[in-house]
Amino acid sequence: MTAELNTENKTLNIQQQITFFNQSNDTLSTIVLNDWNNAYSDKNTPLAKRFSDEFYRGFHLAKEEERGSTKNLTIIDPNQLFLSWQRTEKNPDYIEVKLKEKLLPNQKITLHLTYIAKIPSDKFTKYGYNNNGEMNLKNWFLTPTRYENHNFITYSNNNLDDIANAVSNFYIDLKIPENLEITSDLNSSLPNKTGDLSSYKLSGNNRTDFSLFVEPKSSFISFKNNANEVLTNLKENKISAIQKAVIVDRVMNYVDTLIGKYPHEKIIVSQTDYERNPFYGLNQLPSFLSPFTDEFIFEIKFLKTYLSSYLKNSLRLNPRKDNWIYDGIQVYAMMKYIDENHPNTKMFGSVSKLRLLKSYNLTNLNFNEQYSYFYMLMARKNLDQPLGDPKNSLIKFNEQIASKYRAGLSFRFLDDYLEHNEVNNSIRQFYTENKEKQVSRTDFETILKSNTYKDIDWFFKTIVGSREIIDYKFTNVTKTKDSITFSVKNKTNVLVPIPVYGVKKGEVVFKKWLDANEMDSAFTIERKNADKIILNYKNEVPEYNLRNNWKKLEGFFPNNRPVKFVFMKDLEDPYYNQVLYVPTLTYNYYDGLSPGLRLHNKTILDKPFTFDINPSYSTKSDNLSGFASFVVNKNYRNSTLYNVKYSATGSFFHYAPDATYLKINPTILMRIRQESFRDNRKQAILLRQVLVNREMSNFITDNSTENYSVFNAKYFNTRTEVTNHFNFISDVQISSKFGKIATELEYRKLFENNFQINLRLYAGSFLYNRSESDFFSFALDRPTDYLFDYNYYGRSESKGFYSQQFILAEGGFKSKLNTPFANQWITTLNGSFNIWNWMEIYGDIGLIKNRTQNARFVYDSGIRLNLVTDYFELYFPIYSNNGWEIAQNNYNEKIRFVVTFSPKTLINLFNRKWF
């Protein structure tokens, strides 16, 4: 390949020769080339849709010159004939080349290509050009795809670093402006300067990919040992080059010993690669805590990134279908490295030594124990996925964290069970065979099974191939002074081996592995003075619930757990009943500032039962207030109905200056998901009974509805992403005084010209209405909120600042019109579109019908300042049924606002990118 870089246009003019050797037993009529650079070409590619699914707006809002593409492609065969090729609209990131003559097994053909590769901005994926004149070039050229099982592997670019290239030999003549330098893991000649260009000769054999950096001055430092050269620009300026050299040499030797010799002369460990896949956990801690030494931080970052580059550049696996093997070897190697070099390091480093934090389970965890909790976070949410699933089918948190960590844990589990380094030996053998041929998961499985006499079918069937959860508990435990007799119950019918430990005062006195086929048996073990027996004590098995894994052998109660009070938040501790306490501060106009103390048992991992009690003191009304909730959470692993929550909640606050309300709310929430976990469609069914007891108030003109009970059934159907959002809600309410039905449709569309439109349709009708007041009526601009669902700061205010609070519900109007309620039916349409950044024009139209009156047409319009969506918004009415509102008196009283203090809203905006 000859490639000339044009830094002004951010393009590479390429002349390329591909000699394709048909090493299969098939006769080929087409050859498929990966063209992943073209995935950046427009807003409808699979890559663009992936960005939209994960709520990244940057690509959709980008300028045309910031996108990448492959243009002006011509392909000529050895007879100087032009070959036809096609790149479909659905799959613009690979090309099918149609051959003039069929290519037989063991035959070769040489193709001549010319094209222009436009390099994208690096702000999308960290690959491409930046504003400092630097380029990190990745997937910028055309290359044959992997051929496997009689087919070319045609994967689209989903920003997953899993391009399936065929193994190739590269010979590249690269021409760049003379004021730039290159860094590559290919073999490179010294620059040959001609005019204002520098020419580099690059080469490498038996590779699927390579790295190439172009910079005004290379940021990479070279470290060499007896075998290889490492080029790295990892940012850690607080340690010396000598310290870095010691760490690099230690890691290189460790990996060579554990896995095998790296087959290429050079390897790149870049800051970009680390930032794309950082060490989650380490990178989340605030820098001011400094829980780890600078050397340790560099060591872990280097170890993780080095292993990733090492495996990607040398393992000839299918990187999308067999990604669990890459992840498993990487994390397994990291865990063994920590065991050997930093065995006493805690998950939170030196923070764990602070006396103030000694009682937290979170700070007492060993460094390697954190991996299982990241996996368990998803398992408890019922969002974990099988290790063996293709990489592009995983939700983001699983792809980058949970599944990766579980793969390493599973390798460690198998190694601990086999007991004689069979996993280490199998990894080295697999790595050696990989150098000679293209390999797959089948080869890895065959090698593992050949190296042990034990039956490990369960590992590939259950641990790799399914998302079945593991949960064991003791039954029938009896003991004497010298022995323990017990049996083990398998709560989920998933048969895998599990270890049982005898522990005395925290020290292990015996350990025995129980095989999967022995679980129905009764076991008798020498006691060795143990005071507890514990299943899975070291958490080798990725088990769903550790709280039922132990029995005391001394004392009256076999597994009594003392209560432990913990401030703020903690990880679940299987040996204690944790009660977390948090100071709170709430506000509404009638209670004023209400300091309180929240008591709950919600640890970081979801639980089957939670309670949350928050008493508070209302400073303005000088009495107690607060809320409480009790929730039973039930997951269904293999059903579209994947979660049901049974809850009972209660709240007690003022709704007027002189009157309180008590709300009791028993609820059933059923959540439904699609077969694909990545599908952003969410469905739910809500059934609840709302019981309200209201004190009479001298400030409220209508006190006829002080006590009531409403049955409410709702159905939600939402599908949301950056470019499209659709939400459907149906709502039925039944009580002795009324019955009503309502439907809400919401649609948002972000067009290719970055014009966005928002539409919302609301329609509701009474089935019957026996109320004489408008308390239960449909509201045009400000619902009475008789179900007490909305966070009103002054819910009974009809004028003044608090009456201007806007909550998008029911009619959704912003202007206050003369007919604010409908006691028969209502239909409204709310719309808005952006005119500049966070400034939008809005308009609402509707029909409302009251008894003894004709239907009335209503409308309003104005400007919306969408400063922080759902957090801080302002609405300025301009024209409505009231006329030109902007020209009327007291205009400041017509402005509506949205102000939210709930951190949960912000957390949800973050979570949707990961879950």
SVG drawing of the C-alpha trace seen along z (x, -y; Angstrom):
<svg xmlns="http://www.w3.org/2000/svg" viewBox="-76 -46 94 85">
<polyline fill="none" stroke="black" stroke-width="0.4" points="0.0,0.0 1.1,-3.5 -0.6,-6.2 -0.1,-9.9 -1.6,-12.0 -3.2,-15.4 -3.4,-17.1 -5.5,-20.0 -8.3,-17.8 -7.7,-15.0 -7.5,-12.5 -5.2,-9.6 -4.8,-9.0 -4.2,-5.3 -3.0,-2.9 -3.3,0.6 -2.5,4.1 -4.2,7.1 -3.0,10.6 -5.7,12.9 -4.8,16.5 -7.8,18.9 -6.7,21.2 -10.2,22.7 -11.7,25.7 -14.4,23.6 -14.5,22.0 -15.1,18.3 -16.9,16.0 -16.7,12.9 -14.2,11.4 -15.4,9.3 -13.4,6.3 -13.8,4.5 -14.4,0.8 -15.0,-0.4 -13.8,-3.9 -17.0,-4.4 -19.1,-3.7 -18.7,-7.4 -20.1,-8.5 -23.6,-9.5 -26.2,-9.5 -27.9,-6.2 -25.1,-3.7 -25.0,-0.9 -22.4,-3.0 -24.6,-6.0 -27.6,-4.0 -25.4,-2.5 -24.5,-6.0 -28.2,-6.9 -29.1,-3.8 -26.6,-4.7 -27.7,-8.4 -24.6,-10.0 -25.7,-13.1 -22.2,-14.2 -22.2,-12.2 -25.7,-13.2 -24.9,-16.9 -21.5,-16.8 -20.5,-18.8 -20.1,-17.0 -16.3,-17.7 -15.9,-15.9 -17.2,-12.6 -15.1,-9.8 -15.7,-8.0 -14.1,-6.0 -14.5,-7.6 -13.5,-7.2 -12.9,-3.5 -11.8,-1.5 -10.8,2.1 -8.8,3.8 -8.0,7.5 -4.7,9.0 -6.1,8.7 -6.5,4.9 -10.2,5.3 -12.4,3.2 -14.2,5.3 -17.7,4.5 -18.3,4.1 -21.2,3.2 -21.6,1.5 -25.3,1.8 -27.1,-1.0 -27.8,1.3 -24.1,2.3 -21.9,-0.6 -18.9,0.6 -17.9,3.6 -17.6,4.2 -18.4,7.3 -16.1,7.6 -17.3,9.8 -14.6,11.7 -14.5,12.3 -13.4,15.9 -14.0,18.2 -11.1,18.6 -10.4,22.2 -8.9,23.6 -5.2,22.8 -5.3,20.3 -4.3,16.6 -5.6,13.4 -4.1,9.9 -6.5,6.9 -5.3,3.3 -7.3,0.6 -7.2,-3.2 -9.4,-5.3 -9.4,-8.2 -9.9,-7.6 -11.4,-10.6 -10.3,-10.5 -13.1,-11.3 -12.8,-13.5 -11.6,-11.6 -14.4,-13.1 -16.7,-10.2 -14.6,-7.2 -11.1,-8.7 -9.9,-7.4 -9.2,-9.9 -7.8,-13.5 -7.9,-16.1 -7.5,-19.9 -3.8,-19.6 -2.7,-18.2 -2.6,-14.6 -4.1,-11.5 -4.8,-8.1 -5.5,-6.1 -7.6,-3.0 -9.5,-0.9 -8.7,-3.5 -7.8,-1.1 -9.6,1.8 -8.6,5.3 -10.1,8.8 -12.4,10.1 -12.0,13.3 -13.2,16.4 -14.8,19.1 -17.2,22.0 -17.7,21.3 -18.5,17.6 -16.8,14.3 -17.5,12.7 -19.4,9.5 -19.5,7.4 -20.5,3.8 -18.5,1.2 -20.3,0.8 -17.4,-1.0 -16.4,2.2 -12.8,2.7 -13.8,6.1 -13.0,5.9 -12.8,9.5 -9.8,9.1 -8.0,12.0 -4.4,12.6 -2.2,10.6 1.3,9.5 1.6,5.7 4.0,3.6 3.3,-0.1 4.9,-3.2 3.5,-6.1 4.1,-9.7 3.3,-12.5 4.3,-16.1 7.9,-16.5 6.8,-18.4 5.1,-15.3 6.3,-12.0 4.7,-8.5 4.5,-5.8 3.5,-2.3 3.8,1.3 4.8,2.3 8.5,2.4 9.4,-1.0 12.3,-2.5 13.9,-5.9 12.1,-8.7 13.3,-9.4 12.6,-13.1 11.6,-14.2 10.6,-17.9 8.2,-18.7 7.2,-15.0 8.7,-12.3 8.4,-8.7 8.3,-5.7 8.5,-2.1 6.3,0.0 6.0,3.8 4.6,6.7 3.7,10.3 0.9,12.5 -1.2,9.6 -4.9,8.8 -4.4,5.1 -1.9,2.5 -1.8,-0.9 -0.6,-4.1 -0.2,-7.5 0.8,-10.7 1.8,-13.6 3.9,-16.9 6.2,-15.3 5.8,-11.7 4.4,-11.4 5.5,-7.7 8.3,-6.4 10.1,-3.2 10.9,-0.4 12.8,2.7 13.6,6.0 15.3,9.1 12.2,10.0 10.1,7.0 9.8,3.3 6.9,1.4 5.8,-2.0 3.6,-3.8 2.2,-7.3 0.1,-6.4 -0.3,-9.6 1.4,-9.3 3.8,-12.1 4.4,-11.7 6.7,-8.7 10.1,-8.6 11.2,-6.8 13.1,-4.3 10.0,-3.4 8.1,-3.0 10.8,-0.8 10.7,1.5 6.9,1.8 6.9,2.4 9.6,5.1 7.7,6.8 4.4,6.9 6.0,8.0 7.8,10.9 4.8,11.9 2.5,12.0 5.1,13.9 5.4,16.5 1.7,16.9 0.4,16.8 3.3,17.1 5.8,15.1 4.4,12.1 4.9,12.9 5.7,9.4 8.7,7.2 6.7,4.1 3.5,3.4 1.8,0.1 0.1,-0.7 -1.7,-4.0 -3.6,-6.4 -6.4,-6.3 -6.8,-2.5 -6.9,-2.9 -9.5,-5.7 -11.7,-3.6 -11.6,-0.8 -10.4,-2.1 -10.1,-0.1 -13.6,-0.7 -13.5,-1.1 -10.0,-2.7 -11.0,-5.5 -14.2,-6.3 -12.4,-7.4 -11.9,-11.2 -8.3,-12.2 -8.1,-14.1 -8.4,-10.8 -5.2,-9.4 -6.1,-5.9 -3.3,-4.3 0.3,-5.2 1.2,-6.7 3.3,-3.6 0.3,-1.3 -2.0,-3.4 0.4,-3.3 1.0,0.4 -2.7,1.3 -3.4,-1.0 -0.4,0.4 -1.2,4.0 -4.8,3.8 -4.0,2.0 -0.9,4.1 -3.0,7.3 -5.7,5.9 -3.3,5.0 -1.3,8.2 -4.3,10.4 -6.0,8.4 -2.8,8.4 -1.9,12.1 -5.1,14.2 -6.7,15.2 -10.1,15.6 -13.4,14.3 -13.3,11.1 -17.0,10.6 -18.3,14.1 -15.5,15.3 -14.9,12.1 -15.4,13.9 -12.0,15.7 -10.2,12.4 -11.9,10.9 -11.5,14.1 -7.7,14.4 -7.2,10.6 -9.1,10.3 -7.8,13.7 -4.3,12.6 -4.9,9.3 -6.3,11.1 -3.3,13.5 -0.9,10.6 -2.5,8.8 -2.3,12.0 1.4,12.4 2.5,8.8 0.0,6.9 -1.8,9.6 -2.7,7.3 -4.1,4.4 -7.7,3.4 -10.3,2.3 -10.1,-1.2 -6.4,-1.2 -5.2,-3.3 -8.7,-4.6 -9.4,-1.2 -7.0,-2.1 -9.0,-5.1 -10.5,-4.3 -13.7,-6.2 -14.3,-3.7 -13.3,-0.5 -16.9,0.7 -17.7,0.5 -17.8,3.8 -16.9,1.8 -13.6,0.7 -12.7,4.1 -12.8,5.9 -9.6,7.2 -8.7,5.7 -9.8,8.8 -13.1,9.1 -14.5,6.1 -14.9,8.0 -17.7,10.2 -19.7,7.2 -19.7,5.5 -21.1,8.7 -23.6,9.1 -24.8,5.6 -26.2,6.7 -27.4,10.1 -29.5,8.6 -31.0,6.2 -31.8,9.2 -29.7,7.6 -26.8,10.0 -26.2,11.8 -24.5,15.1 -20.7,14.8 -20.8,16.6 -23.2,14.0 -21.8,11.9 -20.2,8.7 -22.5,6.5 -25.6,8.0 -24.4,6.9 -25.7,3.8 -22.9,1.3 -22.4,2.0 -22.1,5.7 -19.8,5.2 -17.4,2.9 -17.6,4.1 -19.9,6.9 -19.4,9.6 -15.7,8.8 -15.2,9.3 -17.4,12.3 -15.3,14.0 -12.2,13.5 -14.0,14.7 -15.1,17.8 -11.6,18.7 -10.4,18.3 -13.3,20.4 -12.4,23.2 -8.7,23.0 -9.5,23.2 -11.7,26.2 -9.2,28.1 -6.5,27.3 -3.4,28.2 -2.8,25.2 -4.8,26.9 -6.2,23.5 -2.8,21.8 -1.4,24.8 -4.5,24.7 -4.1,21.0 -0.4,21.4 -1.2,24.4 -4.1,22.6 -1.9,19.5 0.8,21.7 -1.7,23.4 -3.1,20.0 0.2,19.0 -0.1,21.7 -3.8,21.5 -7.0,19.6 -8.7,20.8 -12.1,20.6 -13.9,21.3 -14.2,25.0 -10.4,25.3 -10.1,23.7 -12.8,26.1 -11.0,29.1 -7.7,28.2 -9.2,27.5 -11.0,30.8 -7.9,32.7 -5.9,31.3 -8.1,32.6 -9.8,35.8 -12.7,33.9 -16.0,33.4 -16.2,29.7 -19.1,29.7 -21.0,27.5 -18.4,24.7 -19.2,24.3 -22.9,25.2 -23.9,23.1 -21.1,20.6 -20.4,19.6 -23.5,20.6 -26.3,19.4 -27.3,16.7 -28.5,19.2 -27.8,18.1 -26.1,20.1 -27.4,20.3 -26.6,22.9 -27.5,23.2 -26.8,25.6 -29.5,28.0 -29.5,30.5 -26.3,29.4 -25.3,31.4 -22.0,31.4 -20.0,33.2 -16.8,32.2 -14.8,33.9 -17.0,33.9 -19.6,32.0 -22.4,33.7 -24.4,31.6 -26.2,31.6 -26.4,28.8 -29.5,27.6 -29.4,26.2 -31.9,23.4 -31.8,22.8 -31.2,26.4 -28.0,25.2 -25.4,27.9 -21.8,26.5 -19.2,27.5 -18.9,25.3 -16.3,25.2 -17.2,25.6 -14.9,24.1 -14.4,24.6 -13.5,21.3 -12.3,20.6 -12.1,17.0 -11.7,15.9 -9.0,18.4 -9.6,21.2 -9.1,24.6 -10.3,26.8 -11.6,26.6 -13.3,29.2 -14.8,28.9 -18.2,30.5 -18.8,31.8 -22.0,31.0 -23.1,34.6 -22.7,34.9 -25.2,32.3 -27.9,34.8 -25.5,36.6 -24.8,36.0 -21.2,35.1 -19.3,35.8 -16.0,33.8 -13.5,33.6 -14.4,30.5 -10.9,29.3 -12.3,27.0 -14.2,24.9 -16.8,22.5 -18.5,21.8 -18.9,23.7 -19.3,21.5 -20.0,22.2 -18.0,20.2 -16.2,18.3 -13.6,16.8 -16.4,16.1 -14.7,18.3 -18.1,19.2 -20.1,16.3 -23.0,16.9 -26.2,14.9 -26.7,14.8 -24.1,15.2 -26.3,14.4 -27.5,18.1 -24.1,19.6 -23.0,20.1 -23.9,21.8 -22.5,21.2 -21.4,24.3 -21.4,22.6 -24.1,20.7 -27.8,21.1 -28.8,19.5 -27.2,21.2 -26.9,18.0 -28.1,15.0 -26.9,11.7 -26.3,8.8 -27.6,5.4 -25.0,3.0 -25.7,-0.7 -23.8,-2.3 -23.7,-5.9 -24.7,-6.7 -24.1,-3.6 -22.3,-0.3 -21.9,3.1 -24.0,6.0 -22.4,7.8 -23.6,11.4 -22.8,11.6 -24.8,8.6 -28.3,7.1 -27.3,3.6 -29.3,0.5 -28.1,-2.6 -28.8,-6.0 -28.7,-9.3 -29.6,-12.8 -32.2,-14.3 -33.6,-17.8 -36.9,-18.2 -38.9,-21.3 -42.4,-22.4 -44.2,-25.8 -46.3,-24.5 -43.8,-22.4 -40.8,-24.6 -37.4,-23.0 -37.8,-19.6 -34.6,-17.9 -34.9,-14.2 -33.2,-10.9 -33.6,-8.2 -33.3,-4.6 -33.1,-1.9 -31.5,1.4 -30.7,0.5 -27.1,1.5 -25.5,1.1 -26.8,4.5 -30.6,4.9 -32.3,7.0 -35.5,9.1 -36.9,7.0 -36.1,3.4 -37.5,0.9 -37.1,-2.9 -38.3,-5.0 -37.7,-8.8 -39.2,-10.7 -38.6,-14.4 -39.4,-17.6 -41.4,-20.3 -39.9,-23.6 -42.7,-25.8 -45.6,-23.7 -43.7,-22.5 -44.7,-18.8 -43.5,-15.5 -43.8,-14.5 -42.1,-12.0 -42.6,-8.9 -42.0,-5.1 -41.9,-2.3 -41.7,1.5 -40.8,3.3 -40.7,7.0 -38.7,7.4 -39.2,10.6 -37.1,11.3 -38.1,13.7 -35.0,14.9 -36.4,16.4 -39.5,14.4 -40.4,11.1 -42.1,10.3 -38.8,10.0 -39.5,8.1 -42.5,7.6 -42.4,5.2 -44.9,5.4 -44.8,2.3 -46.6,0.4 -45.7,-3.2 -47.0,-6.0 -46.4,-9.7 -47.5,-12.4 -47.1,-16.1 -49.1,-19.4 -51.1,-20.1 -52.3,-23.5 -51.0,-25.8 -53.3,-24.3 -54.0,-20.8 -52.1,-17.6 -52.7,-14.6 -51.9,-10.9 -51.4,-8.8 -51.3,-5.0 -50.4,-3.3 -50.2,0.5 -48.8,1.1 -47.8,3.9 -45.4,2.9 -44.8,5.4 -41.9,4.7 -41.7,6.2 -38.7,6.2 -37.9,7.3 -35.9,10.5 -32.9,8.3 -31.6,6.6 -30.2,3.8 -33.7,2.9 -34.6,-0.4 -38.3,0.4 -39.6,0.7 -43.0,1.7 -44.7,1.8 -48.1,2.4 -48.9,0.5 -51.7,1.6 -52.3,-0.4 -54.8,-1.5 -54.4,-5.1 -56.0,-5.8 -55.9,-9.5 -57.0,-11.0 -57.0,-14.8 -57.6,-17.1 -60.1,-19.9 -58.6,-23.3 -59.8,-26.8 -57.7,-27.9 -59.4,-25.5 -62.9,-26.5 -64.0,-22.9 -63.5,-20.4 -66.0,-17.8 -63.3,-15.5 -61.2,-15.2 -61.1,-11.3 -61.2,-9.1 -59.8,-5.9 -58.8,-5.5 -57.9,-2.3 -55.4,-3.1 -54.2,-0.9 -51.6,-2.2 -49.8,-0.7 -46.5,-2.2 -44.8,-1.6 -41.6,-3.6 -38.9,-3.4 -36.2,-6.1 -32.9,-7.0 -31.2,-10.2 -32.9,-10.5 -36.4,-9.1 -38.5,-8.9 -41.9,-7.4 -44.0,-7.1 -47.5,-5.7 -49.4,-5.7 -52.9,-4.5 -54.5,-5.3 -57.7,-4.1 -58.9,-5.4 -61.9,-4.1 -63.4,-5.3 -66.8,-5.8 -67.0,-9.4 -65.7,-9.1 -64.3,-6.8 -62.0,-8.1 -59.8,-6.9 -56.9,-8.7 -54.2,-8.2 -51.0,-10.0 -48.8,-9.8 -45.4,-11.5 -43.1,-11.7 -39.7,-13.4 -37.7,-13.4 -34.2,-14.8 -33.8,-15.3 -30.6,-15.1 -30.4,-18.9 -30.5,-18.9 -34.0,-20.3 -35.9,-18.7 -39.7,-18.5 -41.6,-17.4 -45.2,-16.4 -47.5,-15.2 -51.2,-14.2 -53.3,-13.8 -56.9,-12.6 -59.1,-11.8 -62.8,-11.2 -64.9,-10.5 -66.7,-7.2 -68.9,-8.7 -68.5,-11.8 -70.4,-12.2 -68.3,-15.0 -69.7,-18.5 -66.2,-20.1 -63.3,-20.2 -61.0,-18.4 -61.1,-15.2 -61.5,-17.0 -59.0,-17.0 -56.7,-20.0 -55.6,-22.2 -52.5,-23.7 -52.1,-22.7 -53.5,-19.4 -54.9,-19.2 -52.8,-16.1 -55.4,-14.3 -53.2,-11.2 -50.2,-13.2 -47.9,-11.9 -46.2,-15.2 -43.6,-17.1 -45.4,-20.4 -43.7,-22.9 -47.0,-24.7 -49.7,-22.4 -52.7,-24.4 -51.5,-27.8 -53.7,-29.4 -51.6,-32.6 -48.1,-33.8 -44.7,-32.3 -45.6,-28.7 -48.6,-28.6 -46.3,-29.2 -44.5,-25.8 -45.1,-23.8 -45.4,-20.0 -46.1,-18.4 -49.2,-16.5 -52.8,-16.2 -53.5,-19.2 -49.9,-20.4 -50.8,-24.1 -48.5,-26.8 -50.9,-29.7 -53.6,-30.0 -56.9,-30.3 -60.4,-31.1 -61.5,-27.5 -58.8,-25.5 -60.7,-22.3 -62.9,-19.8 -65.4,-17.5 -66.4,-15.5 -63.5,-15.1 -60.4,-16.8 -58.1,-16.5 -54.9,-18.5 -51.9,-18.6 -48.6,-20.1 -45.8,-20.8 -42.4,-22.5 -39.4,-22.8 -36.0,-24.3 -34.9,-27.5 -31.5,-27.9 -29.6,-25.7 -31.8,-25.5 -34.4,-28.0 -37.7,-26.5 -41.0,-27.8 -44.0,-25.9 -47.7,-25.8 -50.7,-24.0 -54.1,-23.5 -57.1,-21.6 -60.8,-21.0 -62.3,-20.7 -65.9,-19.8 -67.7,-20.6 -71.2,-19.6 -74.0,-22.0 -71.4,-23.7 -70.4,-23.4 -66.9,-22.1 -64.4,-24.9 -61.4,-25.4 -58.3,-26.5 -54.7,-27.4 -51.5,-29.1 -48.0,-29.7 -44.7,-31.1 -40.9,-30.5 -39.4,-27.7 -35.9,-28.0 -34.9,-24.3 -31.8,-25.0 -31.4,-21.6 -34.2,-19.2 -36.4,-18.1 -34.2,-20.2 -34.4,-23.8 -36.8,-25.1 -38.6,-28.4 -41.8,-29.1 -42.7,-32.6 -46.3,-32.8 -46.8,-35.1 -50.3,-34.5 -53.3,-32.5 -57.1,-32.7 -56.2,-35.5 -54.7,-37.5 -51.2,-39.0 -50.0,-37.9 -46.6,-39.5 -48.3,-42.9 -50.5,-42.4 -50.0,-43.6 -48.2,-41.4 -46.5,-39.4 -43.9,-38.1 -46.8,-36.1 -47.5,-34.3 -44.0,-32.9 -43.9,-29.1 -40.9,-27.3 -39.6,-23.8 -37.1,-23.3 -36.2,-19.9 -34.0,-19.1 -34.2,-15.3 -30.8,-13.7 -32.7,-10.5 -33.6,-12.3 -30.0,-13.0 -28.9,-9.5 -31.6,-8.1 -30.2,-10.3 -26.8,-8.7 -28.0,-5.2 -29.8,-5.0 -26.4,-5.1 -25.3,-1.9 -28.4,0.1"/>
</svg>
